[in-house]
Amino acid sequence: MKKSFYLIVLLIFCSCENSLKDLKKEPKAKEIAGNWKLDVPSYPAMLRYSFKCTDVQLTLHEDGSFEAKNFPNVMNEATTEQYADCQNIEGKWSIEKRMTKEKWAILLIADESQAYGKNKSILFDLFLQNERLILRHSFRDYKDTDSDERLQFFKI
């Protein structure tokens, strides 16, 4: 009985170590700038939404510009006239306050000629996981940080 109790406590403790945590203060542009890599679980999530992108790359520059390669067009829903696709885009990024002072996000706005569809922007919530910065865009509920229905980048 005691062993079962300790095992449950250990499992709970271990699962909490990998949970996403909100940043406590506004990040600086130089902390955010750099190369970001899409995590492995994001690829099957994209496939469920008909995005067949591979080797997705995101670079945020300290001057507020960004470049994305093979980026899924999650900014706009696919229609019969507009096929869900991967694209190379450039634009501007900014740090945004999200609902409360302790919740931060990164807003990407594609240049007019770069992304197809009406919407040119996408918001990524900013988290810490094991002292590593994480950018996360949920396909469904942004509050559900355990869901695999998302795009999630980590800084490399």
Residue pairs with C-beta under 8 A, 6 or more apart in sequence:
17 130
18 129
18 130
19 129
19 145
20 127
20 128
20 129
20 134
20 136
20 145
21 127
21 128
21 129
22 102
22 103
22 104
22 127
22 128
23 102
23 104
23 126
23 127
23 128
24 102
25 102
26 95
26 97
26 104
27 95
27 104
27 126
27 133
29 62
29 64
29 95
30 62
31 133
32 60
32 93
32 95
32 106
32 126
32 133
32 155
33 60
33 61
33 62
34 59
34 60
34 155
34 156
35 57
35 58
35 59
35 155
35 156
36 57
36 58
36 59
36 60
36 135
36 153
36 154
36 155
36 156
37 57
37 58
37 153
37 154
37 156
38 56
38 57
38 58
38 151
38 152
38 153
39 152
39 153
39 154
41 148
41 152
42 56
42 150
42 151
42 152
42 153
43 53
43 54
44 148
45 139
45 148
45 149
45 150
45 151
46 52
46 53
46 72
46 151
48 149
49 72
49 74
49 84
49 139
50 78
50 84
51 72
51 73
51 74
51 84
51 85
51 86
52 86
53 70
53 71
53 72
53 86
54 70
54 86
55 69
55 70
56 68
56 69
56 70
56 71
56 72
56 86
56 151
57 67
57 68
57 69
57 70
58 66
58 67
58 68
58 69
58 71
58 135
58 153
59 66
59 67
59 68
60 66
60 93
60 106
61 67
64 92
64 93
64 94
65 90
65 91
65 92
65 93
66 90
66 91
66 92
66 93
66 108
67 88
67 89
67 90
68 88
68 89
68 90
68 108
69 88
70 86
70 87
70 88
71 86
71 87
71 88
71 89
72 84
72 85
72 86
72 151
73 84
73 85
73 86
73 87
73 115
73 116
73 117
74 122
74 137
74 139
74 151
75 110
75 115
75 117
75 119
75 120
75 121
75 122
76 82
76 115
76 116
76 117
76 118
76 119
78 84
82 116
82 117
87 114
87 115
87 116
88 114
89 110
89 111
89 114
89 115
90 110
90 111
90 114
91 108
91 109
91 110
91 111
91 114
91 115
91 120
92 108
92 109
92 111
93 106
93 107
93 108
93 109
94 106
94 107
94 109
95 104
95 105
95 106
95 107
95 126
96 104
96 105
96 106
96 107
96 123
97 103
97 104
97 105
98 104
98 105
98 123
98 125
103 125
104 125
104 126
105 123
105 124
105 125
105 126
106 123
106 124
106 126
106 135
107 121
107 122
107 123
107 124
108 121
108 122
108 123
108 124
109 120
109 121
110 120
110 121
111 120
112 120
114 120
122 137
123 137
124 135
124 136
124 137
124 151
124 153
125 135
125 136
125 137
125 138
125 142
126 133
126 134
126 135
126 136
127 133
127 134
127 136
127 145
128 134
129 154
132 154
132 155
133 154
133 155
134 152
134 153
134 154
134 155
135 152
135 153
135 154
136 145
136 150
136 151
136 152
136 153
137 150
137 151
137 152
138 144
138 147
138 149
138 150
139 149
139 150
139 151
140 147
140 149
141 147
